[in-house]
Every structure is written in C-alpha cells, then in structure tokens.
C-alpha cells in the first residue's frame, strides 16, 4: 500500500490556527506522522472542504469589491 502524502505545499502561513498553504490546523500538522491512514484520509477530506470554502469566500469578496469599486 502506498503511504498517504502530506498535503503540505511549503506555504506555511498560519491564520486563526489554520495553515493557508495546506488548510490544516496546527494540531493536524503536528500529529500527521503519527496518524493512521484512516485518520489522514479524514484530515484530507477536511482539507478539501476548507480549501473549497476558502476559494468560495475569496470569490465572494472579489465580487463585492468589484461592485463597490
């Protein structure tokens, strides 16, 4: 079985306890190497949701800024 890779992209910038590069919390980053594959898959699912929310929120902000010019 192939090991599950970390979602880290080496853009390590924290905001409100969340990395803006990989969308993991500090706890998730710190414990990644000790997690089971099942736990890592759960975190990757959360990461995907967080990333999608961030993109959606960014699009909304840009639309509002464009309207208010």
C-alpha positions as MATLAB code, in Angstrom:
seq = 'XXXXXXXXXXXXXXXXXXXXXXXXXXXXXXXXXXXXXXXXXXXXXXXXXXXXXXXXXXXXXXXXXXXXX';
ca = [
       0.000    0.000    0.000;
       1.228    3.498   -0.846;
       1.794    5.926    2.012;
      -0.558    8.887    2.169;
       1.410   12.059    1.471;
       1.113   15.205    3.484;
      -0.864   18.000    1.806;
       1.910   20.439    2.714;
       2.922   22.693   -0.194;
       5.583   24.628    1.767;
       3.481   27.775    2.051;
       3.425   27.759    5.823;
       1.457   30.806    6.939;
      -0.900   30.477    9.885;
      -4.105   32.433   10.286;
      -6.588   31.648   13.056;
      -4.866   28.284   13.784;
      -5.130   27.240   10.128;
      -2.292   26.985    7.620;
      -3.140   28.987    4.498;
      -0.998   26.655    2.394;
      -2.353   23.209    3.280;
      -5.509   24.130    5.232;
      -4.573   22.007    8.245;
      -4.686   23.071   11.879;
      -1.526   23.200   13.965;
      -2.613   20.015   15.743;
      -3.204   18.223   12.435;
       0.229   19.283   11.168;
       1.972   18.280   14.390;
       0.370   14.827   14.595;
       0.354   13.912   10.862;
       3.267   11.479   11.073;
       1.640    9.569   13.949;
      -1.811    9.312   12.292;
      -3.195    6.141   10.780;
      -4.088    6.138    7.094;
      -7.772    6.352    8.041;
      -7.104    9.455   10.151;
      -5.058   11.014    7.337;
      -7.925   10.406    4.901;
     -10.311   12.157    7.305;
      -7.956   15.139    7.506;
      -7.609   15.242    3.705;
     -11.401   15.364    3.444;
     -11.489   18.284    5.885;
      -8.670   19.967    3.945;
     -10.662   19.677    0.704;
     -13.710   21.252    2.353;
     -11.663   24.047    3.898;
      -9.929   24.754    0.611;
     -13.223   24.875   -1.297;
     -14.689   27.225    1.306;
     -11.651   29.494    1.074;
     -11.930   29.691   -2.719;
     -15.669   30.366   -2.483;
     -15.170   33.076    0.149;
     -12.434   34.675   -1.933;
     -14.717   34.790   -4.983;
     -17.466   36.440   -2.946;
     -15.070   39.057   -1.566;
     -13.766   39.819   -5.061;
     -17.315   40.180   -6.418;
     -18.264   42.591   -3.646;
     -15.081   44.604   -4.135;
     -15.761   44.810   -7.869;
     -19.312   46.040   -7.264;
     -18.314   48.624   -4.683;
     -15.286   49.597   -6.761;
];
